[in-house]
Each structure stands twice: as C-alpha cells, then as structure tokens.
Amino acid sequence: MKYPLLIFLNFVISISFAQLEAIFDLKRFDSSKEPYIETYLLIYGNTLTDDNDSIEPKKSIEVLQYIEDENNEIISHKKYHITEDADYVIKNNIIDLKRFSIPYGYYKIYLEIKDLNNPDKITYHQQEFDLSFSNTLNFSDIEFIDSYWKANDESELTKSGIEIVPLVSNYFSSEFEKLAYYFEVYGTDQIKDETEFLLKQSIRINGSDEIAGQYNRVKKYKATEVIPVLNTFDINNLPTGNYDLTIELVNSKNEILITLKTPFQRTNLNNNINLNRLNAVDISNTFASYLPKDSLLDFMQCLTPLASTLELNIIDKKAKKINDTLKRQFIFSF
C-alpha cells in the first residue's frame, strides 16, 4: 500500500509558514505586444483564520506582488484582497493567477501574503527570474493545467481562446487521471526553407532518455509566429516515479532544433507495482538513501502488515534477490 506524500519538485517554489501554507509558481510567455509572466498562488484554506464575526464565516487574504528591475526600481505591482466563504476555502483552497506584462530583462519578484482575519499571519517571499526570448526559436514555459474550457471573453485566465485554470503543483497523486498542459512555440516562421515542423511530446523517466511506455505523441505544425499547444496524456497507468515532460521541435531533416523538459512526480496507488518501474523513483537525498545497508530487508519485512498482494509478492519472494538500490526505491515508494 502506498501513501501519497506532498512533494514538490525544485522548479515549483514551495512556501511553508508556521501557520499559513502556500505554493507559488511563475511561468514566462512571449507575445507580439510584450512578453509577460504569470504568477500562480495556492493558499491552503485550513491554514487561514475564519471571520467569526459574520453569520457566514469568511476567509480573507491580502496579497501584494511587485517586481523590481536590475536597478531595484519597482516596474509593476498588484495589491488585492480575496474573500471567500470559509467552507468553500476549506474544500477548494484559494487559487490565484496574475499576469504582468514587462519588457525583456532580469528581475526580482516579491510576494507578501497576509491573513486579514489574523494580521499576525503575514509572510514574505522573493524570487529572481530572467525574461528573455532572444533566440529565433523558443518555447514558453510549460503550464500544468487543473481545468480548461473554450473562452467566451478575454481574461487573465485566457490563452489562445481557451480559459485555463493552472495547476500550481507538479505533483500528480492517484486522484489525477490526466496530465494536461499548455505551452507555446515561438519563431518557426523565421527559419529559412522550413514551412512545417514536427512537435514531439513525451513522458520520459527522469534522469534518462527512456520514454515511459506509450507516452509519446508526434504532430505536424505549419510554421507561424506563435504555435499554441494544449495537450493531455491519460496517466491512469503511469506508475509511481519521477518523470520529465519532454518537448522537442524537429525540422524536415529530422534534426532536433530545441528541447524543453519539465519535471513532475507521480504517485499511483492503482497501478500494479513493477520492479522495473522502480528504476524511475529518485531517492536522492531522501530518508531511503540513508537507511543502513544491513537493515534494508528488515525494513521491507516491517511493511508486510500494510502491503498489498503484489507488494507482498516482492517482499516475500524477491526481496533477497534485488539489489540495495531497488530495496531503497521500494521502501521509499511504499
């Protein structure tokens, strides 16, 4: 039996406070008018204080985001309040998206979150980022998606006529049946003697070039200034492990012109455990990597009362035959 752990990979900025918990992420996009960034913020509802003075309790936050250039001058800022019914926030948390149109350059973004029902709950975060699409060919960042639908009107959630609610984390627990994402390709119309390109999208085992099963898609696109791409992979059968969502742009000579990789983590309680798939589990700097070598079998035996039939098969019949790395990966994945 496996239990999902709340783990976020390095490219997602995770903020954990003594009383207020949130996740912050940032993605970069280009446009014919001006490049822009989108900031995604998820605040856990159960870490916010209720407003008990009202008949229907509310949860409220104040958010300040501002961006400084290399001269420490503020070039853009947004300050706003979000108030929702307490029951709704406990169930759904608070998800916020903001868009900042700014020139190319190197910046710092500052974030301040305050619980308006408890002003002592206040926290700060800052992050450096580079906004540059200087080469002829470029990818935007990849935005993981919680949900999307055809847009009726333009808004901060809209891209290419689609309303997109971002998924702030890159951790996909067993509840996720699909991996949905959006990105853009820039500058294919500037490549000489090329009118069409292949876009290869795949899920690969982290740290290798091996495609995970059948998670591979190839599609032809005509050269144009901006190619918007929205895709989904059914991940019901994607086992627990660490993966890279890999995008490659290929020309008519089958040459890879540019590549983009975004890591994510999957926990799948419904997929049969397979020793070969354990190779995809990264145990670097985890508790499993520090377990004493001579105690690994004992640790596996301790898992027996909670193990599924398939896991018991590994513990009882295969544990003595597999190497120490696989033992550690099994324990970490349990």
N, C-alpha and C positions, 0 to 999 in steps of 0.2 A: 504494500500500500504506500502510495506516495502522497505527501502533503505539500501543497503549493507554498512556496516561500516568496515573500515580497522582495524581489531582487531587481534592481535596475542597472543596466549597463552604463559604461562610463560616459557615453555621449549625451545621456539624459542627466541633467543636473538635478540631484535629489536633495531636498532641503528637509531636515528634521529638527524640529524645535522641541523644547521641553514640554510645551503644551499645545502648540499649533503645528500641524504637519501638512506639508505641501510638496508638490513636484513642479519644477519649472523646466521648460524646454524652449528652444529657439530654432527657427528654420529660416533659410535665406532663399529669396526668389529674385528674378530679374523681370523687367518689363520694358516696353518701348518708351514709356514715360519716365520712370525712375525705378531703380531697384528698391526692394523693401524686405523687411524681416517680419515674421510673425512670431509672437510670443504666446506660449501655451502655459496655462497655470491651472493646476488641480489642487484644491484645498479640501482636505478630509473633513467632512461635516461633523464627525464625532469628536473632533478636537476644538470645535468652536463653542462658545458660550451662548445659551439661549437668552432671549429677551423675555424675562418672566413678567414684565410689567404690562404686557399686552394680552388680550384674550386669546389670540392665536400666536403662540411663541414664534419669534423670528430669529434668524441668524444673520448677522451683518458684518461685512468686512469693508475696510478702506484699503485700496491698492494704489500705490504710486510707482510708476515706471518712468525712468528718464535715461537718456542716452547722452554720453559725453564723447567729444571727438578727441583727437590726439593732443589738442591744446587745452584739454579739460574744460571746454565750453559746452554747455548744455545745448544740444541742437534739436531735441524733441522730447516731449514728456506727455504723460497722461496720468491724471488723478481722478479716481472714480470710486463710487460705492456700489456694492452688490448686496441686496437684501432678499432673502427667500424664506418661505415657511420652514420652520425647523424640521418638521417631519420629512419634507422633500429633501432637504440638505443631508439629513442623516442617511437617507436611502440612496441619493444620487450624487452626493458631494457637490462642490461648486467647480464648474469648469469655465474658464475664461480665455478668450482669444483676443489679441490686439494686434493691429498692423501698423508699422512705422515705415513710411517712405523716406529714405535717406540716400544721399549720394554714396558712391563708392568710397571706401575708406576703412580705417581701423578704429574700433570704438570700444567703449565700456558701457554696459547697461546696468543700471541699479534698480533694485526691487525692494519695496517696503510693503509689508502686509500688516494690517492692524485689525484686531478683533474689536469691533465697535461696542460690543456688549461687555468687554473686559479690556479697557485700554492698556492694561499692563501686558497683554499678549501682543507684542509687536516684534517683528523680526526683519532682518535685512539680508540681502544677497546681492552680489555683484559678479559680473562675468564679462570677459573680453571676447570680442569676435571680430573677424575680418570679413567685410562685404566686398567681394571683388569677383567679377566675371570678365577678366581681362583677355582671356584666350578666345579664339574664334568659336570653338566648340566648348559647351559647358552643360553640366547638369545642375539643376537646383538641388537643394536638399530633399530627402525623401520624407514625406509627411505620412505617418501612420494614421489610419482613419478609424474612428469609432462608428460613424454612420454617414451616409450621404444620400442626396436626392436632387432631382432637377430643380434648379432655382427659378423662381418667378421674378425676383428682383435682385439687384446687386446689393451685397452687404460684405462685411468683413469676413464672413464665412464662405464667400463665393469665389470660385476659380473656374474659369472657362465654362460658365453657365451651370456649375454644379455647386450645390450647398454642401459644405464639408464640415463635419464636427470632428476635430482632431482627437486622436488617442495620445494622451500625454506620455504614457509609459511605453517602453519597448519590451515589456514582459507580457507574454501571452499564456495565460493559465488555461486549464482544461475547459473553462467556460467558453473560450473563443473557438468557433468553428471555422472562421475565415481570417486570413490576414489580408487586409485591404490597405492600399497606399496610393499616394499621388505624388508625381514629380513632373518636371518639365525639362525638355531638351532645347538648348538654345544654339542658333547659328549654323544649322545644317545647310541653309541656303547660301552660305558663304564659302562652301567647299567646292573648289573648281572641279568640273567634269563629273560631278556626282549629283544625280537627281533623286535617287532613292537610297534608303539605308535600312539595315536590319537592326532591330532592337531586341536584344536577348535579355530576358529576365529569369532569374533562377534563385532558388534557395540552396545555399551550399553550407556544408559543415564548417563551422568556424575553425580557422587555422589551416584549412586545406582548400583545394580547388575542386573537391568532390561534390557533385550535385546530389542533394538528398533525395533519393528515389526519383520520382517522376516530376519533381517540382521545377519544371523548365518550360519556358514559353518564348517563342520567336515570332515576331510580327514585322511586316514591311511597312515603312512610312515614307511618304514623299518629303523631299527637302523643303523646309519652310523656316520662317524666322523663329517660331516657337511651336514645339510639339508637346501638347499636354497629354499626360498619360495617367490613367486611373486603372488600376488592376487589382484583382483579388486572387488569392490562392486558397483552396479548400485545405485546411490544415488538420482536419479530423484525425488523419492517420500520421501526422508528423510527430515523431516520438519526442520525449523529453530530451533537451540538449541545447547547446549554444550554436547559433547559425548566423550566416551573413545573407542578407537580401542583396543580390548582386545584379547590377545593370551594366550592360555592355552595348556600345554603339559600334556597328560593323559596316564597313563600306563594301562596294561591289567586288573588291579583291579579297574579301573575307579577312580584312585586316581590322583588328580592334583599335578604334580611334580613341575612345575614352572609356573609363570604367568607374563605377561608383559602387561602394559597398557600405551597407548599414547593418550593424549587428543587432540581433534580438535574441531573446531567450524564450524557450517553450517548455512548459510543464504539461504533460499529457497523462492523466490518470486512466484514460480509456484505452490507450494503445498498449498492446502486448509488449512486455519488456523483451528486448533482444540484446544479447551481449555485444553484437557488432555495433549496435546503435549507441552503446555506452561510450564508444570512442569519441562521440560528438560532445560529451559532457566535459566542460572545462572545470577542473578542480584546483586551478592555480590560486594560491593564497586563500584557500578555504580550510575549514577545520579538517576536512578529509585528507588534505595533503600533509597534515602534521600528525596523523594517527600513527602510533608505534607499529612498526612492521610486524612484530611478533604477536600483535593483538588483533590483526585485521579479521582473522577467521572468527575469533571470539565476538567481535563487534557484529559481524554478519549473523552469527547464531542468535545474538540478542534480539535481532529483528524478527525472528521466527513468529512470535505471537501475533504480530501485526501484518505479516506478509500474505500476499495473495497466493493462489495456487501456482501461478507462473513464477513468482518470486521465490516461493518455497522450493521449486524445482532447481533453481540456480543455487540457493543456499545449501540444499541437501546433496545435490548431485554434481555440481560444477565448481563449487567454491574452491576446492582444493586444487583444481586443475588450472584455474585462471591466474594471470599474473597480478602482482600487487597493485598496479595502476588500475586495472579493471575492478579489483576489490574496492578500492577507494572510490571509484566512479559509481559503483553500485550503491555503496553506503551513502554517498552524497545525493544520489538521485532518489533514494527511498522516501 
